[in-house]
Amino acid sequence: MPGSWFLDTRPRRSRRGALTLVFVGVLATGAATGSFGGELTALGSPAGPDAAAHGAAAGAPGAAGDGKGEAPGSAREARERAGDDADVVVSRSGDRWSAAYSAREYAQLRHALEGSYVGVGISVRQTHTGDGVSRGDGGRSHGGSRDGRQDGPVHGRRTAIEVDRVRPGSPADDAGVRAGDRLRSVAGQPVTGKPVTTVVALLRGSDPEAPSGAAAPGTHVTLHLVRDGRELTRTLRRAQLTTESVRVRRLGDGVTRIKVGAFTRGAGERVREAVREQVPADGAIVLDLRGNSGGLVDEAVTAASAFLDGGLVATYDDNGRQRALYAERDDAGSGTGGVDVERRPVVVLVDSGTMSAAELLTGALQDRGRAVVVGSRTFGKGSVQMPEHQSDGSVAELTVGHYTTPSGRDVEGRGLAPDLAVHDTDAAMQRARTVLSGLEARS
């Protein structure tokens, strides 16, 4: 993907030396269901290409789907992949964040970064039967995101899988699936009590134990649902869909929420357009990056230009050479509809599911005093990877360095601490609005 960085936590080099921030695991789940920005996660979470990457060493933290790297796959997967040159390179590296992709997986990753995936157009979440909701990131990235996800029974309570959102015009919408429907089974496999990532893999047509791929567009999947006590069966035809990486909503009192699910192709410019066209000149902004697993670095930098009038966004290593990333300068002074880009007050919402390129953007706005950061400590994935194409077509992603914020903070393994710590999802949004009520637009 020439000239761009990847969605994960590592910039890598394509044959033309392009950089990419890749975060293994978040895209897969979200893309599977068709969720983004409330659905999409990065490779291995609820929103990413398809959790296609395979971790380097045993004991690597996180399983496929948790957005924290991937442990080795099943024995069957290992047998199927035996002989891939990238697997050999990665296994010898001892690199915690390295990943190996087959040619097919890497192609799917690139499609996901371009905002395209095969799915049915629904986001799902876990609920506790008879006891509230556990907002997992199998569809919604906020509301608990990675750290709030419950992947099994909690305190003896059984968990159910509920449709959180149905994308208009999607196969699920056409089949009459509704938000609030409970999923009993997908493709004949019971899903009650299953992790959201497993459900997403089934919706996409992937192997839940090795979710490195998805079924082809046009293939069918049958859902067994329960709605208001009635049993329903719906057969959906998977389709090639585009992700909704940026969503905008007016909250009232002059506050606009801009939710960015992942920095896929075009997301940065959509953030700039949202600020320019949908936020009043005297309005305030909640930039919601909770559950954002990262994405293309250049898109995060473009998004930064919606709030910063030029200047440093981050620095990173490229095989020992220091490089810098800068926001675009608003020479005309009217980058957002005639309003100074640094005028509107901003609060950034984060949580432990805020990763990679999303951390890069958060760190820039925080260090430069452009935003107040509210929520919980971010994930802490700031390592930089480059892709190495192998002779058999497979691709190995290996760490070459780390990026730092404008003030020199290293995100890797540490994350970013919020200015105001709030762990409850609803409370975080309320605190953000309270903070904004006390901030004035800059003259």
C-alpha positions as CSV (number, residue, x, y, z in Angstrom):
1,M,0.0,0.0,0.0
2,P,2.4,2.6,-1.3
3,G,2.7,5.8,0.6
4,S,0.8,4.8,3.7
5,W,1.1,3.3,7.1
6,F,-0.9,0.3,8.2
7,L,-3.6,-0.3,10.7
8,D,-2.0,-1.9,13.7
9,T,0.9,-0.7,15.6
10,R,3.5,-0.8,13.1
11,P,4.6,1.2,10.2
12,R,6.0,-1.0,7.5
13,R,7.5,-0.8,4.2
14,S,5.9,-2.0,1.0
15,R,8.1,-2.5,-2.0
16,R,8.2,1.3,-2.4
17,G,9.0,1.9,1.3
18,A,5.6,2.9,2.4
19,L,5.0,3.0,6.1
20,T,2.0,1.6,7.9
21,L,0.8,1.2,11.4
22,V,-0.6,-2.2,11.8
23,F,-2.4,-3.4,14.9
24,V,-2.9,-7.1,14.9
25,G,-6.3,-8.2,15.6
26,V,-8.7,-5.3,15.7
27,L,-10.0,-5.1,12.2
28,A,-11.0,-8.7,11.8
29,T,-14.0,-8.8,14.1
30,G,-15.6,-5.5,13.3
31,A,-15.2,-6.0,9.6
32,A,-16.8,-9.4,10.0
33,T,-20.0,-8.1,11.3
34,G,-19.9,-5.0,9.4
35,S,-19.2,-2.7,12.3
36,F,-16.7,0.1,12.4
37,G,-16.4,2.9,14.8
38,G,-18.6,1.0,17.0
39,E,-17.9,-2.2,15.1
40,L,-14.7,-2.3,13.5
41,T,-11.7,-3.3,15.5
42,A,-8.2,-3.9,14.2
43,L,-7.0,-7.3,13.2
44,G,-8.0,-9.6,15.9
45,S,-10.6,-7.5,17.6
46,P,-14.0,-6.6,16.4
47,A,-13.0,-4.6,13.5
48,G,-10.3,-5.5,11.2
49,P,-9.2,-7.2,8.2
50,D,-9.7,-10.5,9.7
51,A,-7.4,-11.1,12.5
52,A,-5.2,-12.6,9.9
53,A,-1.9,-12.0,11.5
54,H,-0.2,-14.8,13.4
55,G,1.9,-13.9,16.5
56,A,5.5,-14.6,16.6
57,A,6.2,-16.5,19.8
58,A,4.3,-18.6,22.2
59,G,3.2,-16.6,25.1
60,A,2.7,-13.5,23.1
61,P,0.0,-11.6,25.0
62,G,-3.6,-11.7,23.8
63,A,-5.4,-14.1,21.6
64,A,-6.7,-13.4,18.1
65,G,-9.4,-10.9,18.5
66,D,-8.2,-9.1,21.6
67,G,-6.3,-6.5,19.8
68,K,-3.2,-7.2,21.9
69,G,-1.2,-9.4,19.6
70,E,-1.9,-13.0,18.9
71,A,-0.9,-16.3,20.4
72,P,0.0,-19.1,18.1
73,G,-2.9,-20.6,16.2
74,S,-4.3,-24.1,16.5
75,A,-2.3,-27.2,15.6
76,R,-4.4,-27.5,12.4
77,E,-3.6,-23.9,11.4
78,A,0.1,-24.5,12.1
79,R,0.0,-27.5,9.8
80,E,-1.8,-25.6,7.1
81,R,0.7,-22.8,7.3
82,A,3.8,-24.9,7.6
83,G,6.3,-23.9,5.0
84,D,5.2,-20.3,4.6
85,D,8.4,-18.3,4.5
86,A,6.9,-15.5,6.6
87,D,6.1,-17.9,9.4
88,V,9.8,-19.0,9.5
89,V,11.0,-15.4,9.6
90,V,8.6,-14.4,12.3
91,S,9.2,-17.5,14.4
92,R,13.0,-16.8,14.4
93,S,12.6,-13.2,15.2
94,G,11.5,-13.5,18.8
95,D,9.6,-10.3,18.2
96,R,6.5,-9.9,20.4
97,W,4.7,-7.8,17.8
98,S,5.8,-9.4,14.6
99,A,3.2,-11.1,12.4
100,A,3.0,-13.4,9.4
101,Y,0.5,-13.2,6.6
102,S,-0.2,-15.5,3.7
103,A,-0.6,-13.7,0.4
104,R,-4.4,-14.0,0.7
105,E,-4.4,-12.7,4.3
106,Y,-2.2,-9.7,3.4
107,A,-4.5,-8.9,0.5
108,Q,-7.5,-9.0,2.8
109,L,-5.7,-6.8,5.3
110,R,-5.1,-4.2,2.6
111,H,-8.7,-4.3,1.6
112,A,-9.7,-3.8,5.2
113,L,-7.4,-0.8,5.5
114,E,-9.0,0.6,2.4
115,G,-12.4,0.3,4.2
116,S,-13.7,-2.8,2.5
117,Y,-14.7,-6.2,4.0
118,V,-17.0,-9.2,3.4
119,G,-19.8,-9.4,5.9
120,V,-23.5,-9.1,6.6
121,G,-23.7,-5.6,8.1
122,I,-24.4,-6.1,11.8
123,S,-22.5,-5.3,15.0
124,V,-23.0,-7.6,17.9
125,R,-22.3,-7.3,21.6
126,Q,-22.6,-9.5,24.7
127,T,-25.3,-9.1,27.3
128,H,-25.8,-10.9,30.5
129,T,-29.1,-12.8,30.6
130,G,-31.4,-11.0,33.0
131,D,-28.7,-8.6,34.1
132,G,-27.7,-5.7,32.0
133,V,-25.3,-5.4,29.2
134,S,-21.6,-6.1,28.8
135,R,-20.6,-3.9,25.9
136,G,-18.1,-5.9,24.2
137,D,-16.2,-4.7,21.2
138,G,-17.6,-7.3,18.9
139,G,-19.6,-4.6,17.4
140,R,-19.3,-1.6,19.5
141,S,-15.8,-0.3,20.2
142,H,-16.9,2.1,22.8
143,G,-19.0,1.3,25.8
144,G,-16.4,-1.0,27.3
145,S,-14.3,-1.5,24.3
146,R,-11.4,-3.9,24.7
147,D,-11.1,-3.5,28.4
148,G,-14.8,-3.8,29.1
149,R,-15.3,-6.9,27.0
150,Q,-16.6,-10.0,28.7
151,D,-15.9,-13.1,26.7
152,G,-17.7,-15.6,28.8
153,P,-19.9,-16.1,31.8
154,V,-19.2,-13.6,34.5
155,H,-19.9,-14.3,38.2
156,G,-22.0,-17.3,37.2
157,R,-24.2,-15.4,34.8
158,R,-24.7,-16.6,31.3
159,T,-23.9,-14.3,28.4
160,A,-26.0,-13.9,25.3
161,I,-25.1,-12.4,21.9
162,E,-27.3,-9.5,20.9
163,V,-27.5,-7.5,17.6
164,D,-26.3,-4.0,18.5
165,R,-26.7,-2.3,15.2
166,V,-27.9,-3.1,11.7
167,R,-26.4,-1.2,8.8
168,P,-29.0,0.3,6.5
169,G,-29.1,-1.4,3.1
170,S,-26.9,-4.3,4.3
171,P,-27.8,-8.0,3.8
172,A,-28.9,-8.2,7.5
173,D,-31.2,-5.2,7.0
174,D,-32.6,-6.7,3.8
175,A,-33.3,-9.9,5.7
176,G,-35.2,-8.1,8.5
177,V,-32.6,-8.5,11.2
178,R,-33.2,-5.8,13.9
179,A,-31.1,-4.3,16.7
180,G,-32.0,-6.1,19.9
181,D,-32.4,-9.5,18.3
182,R,-30.6,-12.2,20.2
183,L,-28.5,-14.7,18.3
184,R,-28.9,-18.3,19.3
185,S,-26.8,-19.8,16.5
186,V,-24.8,-18.8,13.4
187,A,-24.2,-21.3,10.6
188,G,-25.6,-24.0,12.8
189,Q,-23.2,-23.3,15.7
190,P,-24.6,-22.2,19.1
191,V,-23.2,-18.8,20.1
192,T,-24.7,-18.2,23.5
193,G,-21.8,-17.7,25.9
194,K,-19.3,-17.5,23.1
195,P,-16.8,-14.6,22.8
196,V,-17.8,-11.9,20.4
197,T,-14.8,-12.6,18.3
198,T,-16.0,-16.2,17.7
199,V,-19.4,-15.0,16.6
200,V,-17.9,-12.5,14.2
201,A,-15.7,-15.2,12.7
202,L,-18.8,-17.3,12.1
203,L,-20.6,-14.3,10.5
204,R,-17.7,-13.7,8.2
205,G,-17.3,-17.4,7.3
206,S,-13.9,-17.8,9.1
207,D,-12.7,-20.6,11.3
208,P,-13.2,-19.3,14.9
209,E,-10.0,-21.0,15.9
210,A,-8.0,-19.5,13.1
211,P,-9.9,-16.5,11.8
212,S,-7.5,-15.8,9.0
213,G,-9.9,-15.1,6.2
214,A,-13.5,-14.8,5.3
215,A,-16.0,-16.4,3.0
216,A,-16.4,-15.0,-0.5
217,P,-19.1,-12.5,-1.3
218,G,-22.3,-14.2,-2.3
219,T,-22.0,-17.1,0.2
220,H,-24.8,-17.7,2.6
221,V,-25.0,-17.8,6.4
222,T,-28.1,-18.8,8.4
223,L,-28.9,-17.1,11.7
224,H,-31.2,-18.4,14.4
225,L,-32.6,-15.4,16.3
226,V,-35.0,-14.7,19.2
227,R,-37.1,-11.6,19.1
228,D,-39.7,-10.9,21.8
229,G,-39.8,-14.5,22.7
230,R,-40.3,-15.7,19.1
231,E,-37.8,-17.9,17.3
232,L,-36.8,-16.7,13.9
233,T,-34.5,-18.0,11.2
234,R,-32.9,-15.7,8.6
235,T,-30.5,-16.7,5.8
236,L,-28.2,-13.9,4.7
237,R,-26.0,-13.5,1.7
238,R,-22.6,-12.1,2.5
239,A,-21.6,-9.0,0.5
240,Q,-18.6,-6.8,0.0
241,L,-19.3,-3.8,2.2
242,T,-17.5,-0.6,3.1
243,T,-16.8,0.4,6.6
244,E,-18.2,3.4,8.4
245,S,-15.1,4.6,10.1
246,V,-16.4,8.0,11.1
247,R,-19.8,8.8,12.5
248,V,-21.0,12.2,13.6
249,R,-23.8,13.1,16.0
250,R,-25.0,16.3,17.6
251,L,-25.3,15.9,21.4
252,G,-27.0,19.2,22.1
253,D,-25.7,22.3,23.9
254,G,-23.4,23.0,21.0
255,V,-21.5,19.7,21.4
256,T,-20.8,17.4,18.4
257,R,-19.4,13.9,18.9
258,I,-17.1,12.6,16.2
259,K,-16.6,8.8,16.6
260,V,-13.7,7.3,14.7
261,G,-13.7,3.5,14.7
262,A,-10.4,3.0,12.9
263,F,-8.2,5.0,10.6
264,T,-8.9,3.3,7.3
265,R,-8.4,5.0,4.0
266,G,-10.2,8.4,3.9
267,A,-11.0,8.5,7.6
268,G,-8.7,11.5,8.2
269,E,-10.4,13.6,5.5
270,R,-13.8,12.6,6.8
271,V,-12.9,13.9,10.2
272,R,-11.8,17.2,8.7
273,E,-15.0,17.4,6.7
274,A,-17.0,16.7,9.9
275,V,-15.3,19.5,11.7
276,R,-15.6,21.9,8.8
277,E,-19.2,21.2,7.8
278,Q,-21.0,19.7,10.8
279,V,-19.6,21.5,13.8
280,P,-20.9,25.1,14.5
281,A,-18.3,27.8,14.6
282,D,-18.9,28.3,18.3
283,G,-19.4,24.6,18.9
284,A,-17.3,22.1,20.9
285,I,-16.1,18.6,19.9
286,V,-16.0,15.2,21.6
287,L,-13.5,13.2,19.6
288,D,-14.3,9.6,20.5
289,L,-11.4,7.2,20.0
290,R,-12.5,4.5,22.4
291,G,-12.0,1.1,20.9
292,N,-10.1,2.5,18.0
293,S,-7.4,-0.1,17.2
294,G,-5.5,2.2,14.9
295,G,-5.0,2.2,11.2
296,L,-3.2,4.1,8.6
297,V,-0.8,6.6,10.1
298,D,-1.2,9.1,7.4
299,E,-5.0,9.1,8.1
300,A,-4.3,9.9,11.8
301,V,-2.0,12.7,10.8
302,T,-4.7,14.1,8.4
303,A,-7.2,13.9,11.2
304,A,-4.8,15.8,13.4
305,S,-4.8,18.6,10.8
306,A,-8.5,19.2,11.7
307,F,-7.4,20.4,15.1
308,L,-3.8,21.6,14.7
309,D,-2.6,24.4,12.5
310,G,0.6,22.6,11.4
311,G,3.3,21.5,13.7
312,L,4.7,18.1,15.0
313,V,2.3,15.2,15.4
314,A,4.8,12.4,16.2
315,T,8.4,11.1,15.5
316,Y,9.3,7.6,14.7
317,D,12.2,5.3,14.0
318,D,12.8,3.9,10.5
319,N,15.7,1.4,11.0
320,G,17.5,3.8,13.2
321,R,16.7,7.0,11.3
322,Q,14.6,9.6,13.0
323,R,11.6,10.8,11.0
324,A,8.8,13.3,11.8
325,L,5.2,13.6,11.0
326,Y,3.5,17.0,10.7
327,A,0.0,18.3,10.6
328,E,-1.0,20.3,7.6
329,R,-0.8,24.1,8.1
330,D,-3.9,26.1,7.5
331,D,-2.2,29.0,5.7
332,A,-5.6,30.5,4.8
333,G,-6.8,30.5,8.3
334,S,-10.1,29.0,7.2
335,G,-9.5,25.2,7.2
336,T,-12.8,24.6,8.9
337,G,-15.3,26.7,7.2
338,G,-13.7,30.1,7.9
339,V,-13.0,29.2,11.5
340,D,-9.4,28.8,12.9
341,V,-8.8,25.1,13.2
342,E,-7.5,25.6,16.8
343,R,-10.4,27.6,17.9
344,R,-13.0,25.0,18.9
345,P,-12.6,23.3,22.3
346,V,-11.9,19.5,22.1
347,V,-12.2,16.6,24.5
348,V,-10.8,13.2,23.4
349,L,-12.3,10.1,24.9
350,V,-10.0,7.0,25.2
351,D,-9.9,3.6,26.8
352,S,-7.7,0.6,26.9
353,G,-8.9,-0.3,23.4
354,T,-7.4,2.9,22.0
355,M,-4.4,1.7,20.1
356,S,-1.7,2.6,17.7
357,A,-2.5,5.4,15.3
358,A,-5.3,6.4,17.6
359,E,-2.7,6.8,20.4
360,L,-0.5,8.8,18.0
361,L,-3.3,11.3,17.5
362,T,-4.3,11.4,21.1
363,G,-0.7,12.0,22.2
364,A,-0.3,14.9,19.7
365,L,-3.5,16.7,20.8
366,Q,-2.6,16.1,24.5
367,D,1.1,17.2,24.3
368,R,0.3,20.3,22.3
369,G,-2.4,21.4,24.7
370,R,-5.1,21.1,22.1
371,A,-7.4,18.7,23.9
372,V,-8.4,17.4,27.3
373,V,-8.1,13.6,27.4
374,V,-10.8,11.8,29.3
375,G,-11.2,8.1,30.0
376,S,-8.8,5.3,31.0
377,R,-5.2,4.6,30.1
378,T,-4.7,3.6,26.4
379,F,-3.5,0.3,25.2
380,G,0.2,1.1,24.7
381,K,1.1,-0.1,21.3
382,G,3.7,2.2,19.8
383,S,6.0,-0.2,18.0
384,V,6.8,0.3,14.4
385,Q,6.8,-2.6,11.9
386,M,7.8,-2.9,8.3
387,P,6.6,-5.6,5.9
388,E,9.0,-7.9,4.2
389,H,7.6,-9.7,1.2
390,Q,8.8,-13.3,0.9
391,S,9.5,-15.3,-2.2
392,D,6.4,-17.5,-1.7
393,G,4.2,-14.4,-1.6
394,S,3.7,-14.3,2.2
395,V,4.6,-11.2,4.2
396,A,6.4,-10.9,7.5
397,E,5.8,-7.8,9.6
398,L,8.9,-7.1,11.9
399,T,9.5,-4.4,14.4
400,V,12.0,-1.7,13.4
401,G,11.4,1.0,16.0
402,H,8.9,3.0,18.0
403,Y,7.1,6.3,17.6
404,T,7.0,9.0,20.2
405,T,4.6,11.9,20.9
406,P,5.6,15.6,20.3
407,S,7.0,15.8,23.9
408,G,9.0,12.6,23.5
409,R,6.8,10.2,25.3
410,D,7.2,6.5,24.3
411,V,3.8,4.9,24.0
412,E,4.9,1.3,23.7
413,G,4.0,-0.8,26.7
414,R,2.9,2.3,28.7
415,G,0.0,3.8,26.9
416,L,-1.2,7.3,27.5
417,A,-2.7,8.4,30.8
418,P,-5.8,10.6,30.5
419,D,-6.0,14.0,32.0
420,L,-9.2,13.0,33.8
421,A,-9.5,9.3,34.7
422,V,-13.1,8.0,34.2
423,H,-13.6,4.2,33.7
424,D,-17.4,4.1,33.3
425,T,-18.4,4.6,29.7
426,D,-21.5,6.7,30.3
427,A,-19.7,8.7,33.0
428,A,-16.8,9.4,30.6
429,M,-19.1,11.0,28.1
430,Q,-20.9,13.0,30.8
431,R,-17.5,14.2,32.1
432,A,-16.4,15.2,28.6
433,R,-19.5,17.4,28.3
434,T,-18.9,18.9,31.7
435,V,-15.3,19.7,30.7
436,L,-16.5,21.3,27.5
437,S,-19.0,23.4,29.3
438,G,-16.2,25.0,31.2
439,L,-14.0,25.7,28.1
440,E,-14.3,28.6,25.8
441,A,-13.6,28.8,22.2
442,R,-10.2,30.5,21.5
443,S,-10.4,34.0,20.1
